């Protein structure tokens, strides 16, 4: 604590005024420092608010990206199942067509075997008739 010398009407006015000026100067410096600190704090608070907004935006973007990815996975799964079902239907159709062609070929093969058998029998019959004619030639007198 500052002590003043006593003067004619109380304390020495010059000392008191010098002290007051010194106090004023120090208070002004403290106020200026406090204002500077408040400005820094306000600036930091503004940046913090800006970063919080950015964080919220990023969180929303991440959620939207996750939702989009989930929807894309779901659509891909549905499309894959659709492709598989179409492939199964096409495979069944191909199998059915192949079975029908196989049955038709078997039927045609059976008909051909029967026709070959008939042809062989007719050819045998004709050959036997021709042989009979050849044998009968010996019996004919000329």
C-alpha positions as CSV (number, residue, x, y, z in Angstrom):
1,X,0.0,0.0,0.0
2,X,1.2,3.4,-1.0
3,X,1.9,5.9,1.8
4,X,1.8,9.7,1.3
5,X,3.6,12.4,3.1
6,X,1.5,14.9,4.9
7,X,1.3,18.4,3.5
8,X,-0.4,21.6,4.5
9,X,-4.0,20.6,3.9
10,X,-3.7,16.9,4.2
11,X,-1.6,14.7,2.0
12,X,0.8,16.0,-0.6
13,X,-1.3,16.7,-3.7
14,X,1.5,16.0,-6.2
15,X,2.1,12.6,-4.8
16,X,-1.6,11.8,-4.6
17,X,-2.1,12.9,-8.2
18,X,1.0,11.0,-9.4
19,X,-0.4,7.9,-7.6
20,X,-3.8,8.4,-9.1
21,X,-2.3,8.8,-12.5
22,X,-0.3,5.6,-12.0
23,X,-3.4,3.8,-10.8
24,X,-5.3,5.1,-13.8
25,X,-2.6,4.0,-16.1
26,X,-2.4,0.5,-14.6
27,X,-6.2,0.2,-14.6
28,X,-6.3,1.3,-18.3
29,X,-3.6,-1.3,-19.1
30,X,-5.6,-3.9,-17.2
31,X,-8.8,-2.9,-19.0
32,X,-7.0,-2.9,-22.3
33,X,-5.5,-6.3,-21.5
34,X,-8.9,-7.5,-20.4
35,X,-10.5,-6.2,-23.6
36,X,-7.8,-7.9,-25.7
37,X,-8.4,-11.1,-23.8
38,X,-12.1,-10.7,-24.3
39,X,-11.5,-10.1,-28.0
40,X,-9.4,-13.3,-28.2
41,X,-12.0,-15.2,-26.2
42,X,-14.8,-13.8,-28.5
43,X,-12.7,-14.8,-31.6
44,X,-12.1,-18.3,-30.2
45,X,-15.8,-18.6,-29.3
46,X,-16.7,-17.6,-32.9
47,X,-14.3,-20.2,-34.3
48,X,-15.6,-22.8,-31.9
49,X,-19.1,-22.0,-33.1
50,X,-17.9,-22.2,-36.7
51,X,-16.3,-25.6,-36.0
52,X,-19.4,-26.9,-34.2
53,X,-21.5,-26.0,-37.2
54,X,-18.9,-27.7,-39.4
55,X,-19.0,-30.7,-37.1
56,X,-22.8,-30.8,-37.3
57,X,-22.7,-30.5,-41.1
58,X,-20.1,-33.3,-41.3
59,X,-22.2,-35.5,-39.0
60,X,-25.2,-34.9,-41.2
61,X,-23.1,-35.7,-44.3
62,X,-21.9,-38.9,-42.7
63,X,-25.4,-39.9,-41.8
64,X,-26.6,-39.2,-45.3
65,X,-23.7,-41.1,-46.8
66,X,-24.5,-44.1,-44.5
67,X,-28.2,-43.9,-45.5
68,X,-27.2,-43.7,-49.2
69,X,-24.8,-46.7,-48.8
70,X,-27.5,-48.7,-47.0
71,X,-30.0,-47.9,-49.8
72,X,-27.4,-48.8,-52.4
73,X,-26.7,-52.1,-50.7
74,X,-30.4,-52.8,-50.4
75,X,-31.0,-52.0,-54.1
76,X,-27.9,-54.1,-55.1
77,X,-29.3,-57.0,-53.0
78,X,-32.7,-56.6,-54.6
79,X,-31.2,-56.4,-58.1
80,X,-29.0,-59.4,-57.4
81,X,-31.9,-61.4,-56.3
82,X,-33.9,-60.3,-59.4
83,X,-31.0,-61.3,-61.6
84,X,-30.7,-64.7,-59.9
85,X,-34.4,-65.3,-60.2
86,X,-34.3,-64.4,-63.9
87,X,-31.3,-66.7,-64.4
88,X,-33.2,-69.5,-62.6
89,X,-36.3,-68.9,-64.8
90,X,-34.1,-68.9,-68.0
91,X,-32.3,-72.0,-66.8
92,X,-35.6,-73.8,-66.2
93,X,-36.8,-72.6,-69.6
94,X,-33.6,-73.9,-71.3
95,X,-33.8,-77.2,-69.4
96,X,-37.5,-77.6,-70.4
97,X,-36.7,-76.8,-74.0
98,X,-33.8,-79.2,-74.0
99,X,-36.0,-82.0,-72.5
100,X,-38.6,-81.4,-75.2
101,X,-36.0,-81.5,-77.9
102,X,-34.5,-84.6,-76.3
103,X,-37.9,-86.3,-76.3
104,X,-38.5,-85.2,-79.9
105,X,-35.1,-86.6,-80.9
106,X,-35.8,-89.9,-79.1
107,X,-39.2,-90.1,-80.8
108,X,-37.6,-89.4,-84.2
109,X,-34.9,-91.9,-83.4
110,X,-37.5,-94.6,-82.6
111,X,-39.3,-93.8,-85.8
112,X,-36.0,-94.1,-87.8
113,X,-35.2,-97.4,-86.1
114,X,-38.6,-98.7,-87.0
115,X,-38.3,-97.4,-90.6
116,X,-34.9,-99.0,-90.9
117,X,-36.3,-102.3,-89.6
118,X,-39.2,-102.1,-92.1
119,X,-36.7,-101.2,-94.9
120,X,-34.4,-104.1,-94.0
121,X,-37.4,-106.5,-93.9
122,X,-38.7,-105.2,-97.3
123,X,-35.2,-105.3,-98.8
124,X,-34.7,-108.9,-97.5
125,X,-38.1,-109.8,-99.0
126,X,-37.1,-108.2,-102.3
127,X,-33.7,-109.9,-102.3
128,X,-35.4,-113.2,-101.4
129,X,-37.9,-112.7,-104.2
130,X,-35.0,-112.0,-106.6
131,X,-33.1,-115.0,-105.4
132,X,-36.2,-117.1,-105.9
133,X,-36.4,-115.7,-109.4
134,X,-32.8,-116.6,-110.0
135,X,-33.4,-120.1,-108.6
136,X,-36.5,-120.3,-110.8
137,X,-34.4,-119.5,-113.9
138,X,-32.7,-122.8,-113.5
139,X,-36.0,-124.5,-113.6
140,X,-37.2,-122.7,-116.7
141,X,-36.4,-124.6,-119.9
142,X,-35.3,-122.7,-122.8
